[in-house]
Amino acid sequence: MRQGIGAKTRDILTQFLVEAVTLSVAGGFIGIMLGIGASALISRIAGWATTVGPGAVLLAVFFSALVGISFGYYPARKAAYLDPIEALRYE
């Protein structure tokens, strides 16, 4: 664990993970809205009865959060353990 000036490793890891999950869940909600819209459009054009249940919506939100955590953890961990001087050197 790094000591000294700046954010702690845990704080950096948390910040990156929160950002990844937030972006994934926001994308999940956009996908849900597009899916509901497509379902309504199909109902209207084809005359089929379509429904979007609350279970499917909750599953979509859960899955998008899981994707955010899964694909956000490695970059978050890498950034958390990066030496600040090395990180600034390439900026």
N, C-alpha and C positions, 0 to 999 in steps of 0.2 A: 504494500500500500504506500502510495506517494505521500510525503509530508512536505509542508512548506506553503509557499504562496500559491493562491489560486483555488479553484474548485477541487473538491475531493473526488476521488474516483467514483464513489457511489453516486454523487450528485450528477456527474457527467453521464454515467450510465442511465440514471433515471431520466434525465432530460432527453436523451436520444430515444429511449424506449417510449416515453410519453408522446414525443413527436411522431414516431413511427405508427403507434397505435391510433393517434388522433387522425393522421392522414388516411390510414386504412379504413377506419370507421366512417370517416367522411366520404370516402370513395364507396364504401358499402351502402351508405344511405343514398348516394347518387344512383348507384346500381339498382337499389330497391325502387326508387322513384321511376327510373327508366323501365324496369320490369313491370311495375303496375301500369304505367302508361302503355307499354306494348300489349299487355294483357287486355286492357280496355279497347285498344285499337283492333286487336284480333277479334274480340267479342263483337264489335260494331261491324267490321268488314265481313267476317266470315259467318257471323251469326251464331258462333259457338258460345256456350256459357263458360266463362272462366272465373275463377276465384283465386284470391291471394290470401292465404290464411296467416294468422298471427304467428303460428309456429314457424312457417317458412321465413317470415321477416326476422324473427329472433335468431333463427339458424344462420341467416345471411349476415346479421350483425356480429354474431359470435365468430363465424368463420373469418370475416374480414379482420376482426381484432386479433384472432389467432395468427393470421398471415402477417399482420403488422409486428407482432411479437416475434414470430419465427424469423422473419427476414430482417428485422431491426436489431436483433440481439447481437449478432456478430459485428456489424459496423459500430454499434454502441460500445461494445466491449473493447474493440480495437481503439476507438477514440478515447475511451476512458483511461487506457493504459499508455497512451501516447505521451511522450515527453513534450511539454509545452514549447520548449526551445526548438525542437525538431519540427513541430507542427507549424510554428511561425516562420521557420526558415523557408518553406515552400509556398507561402502565401504571397 
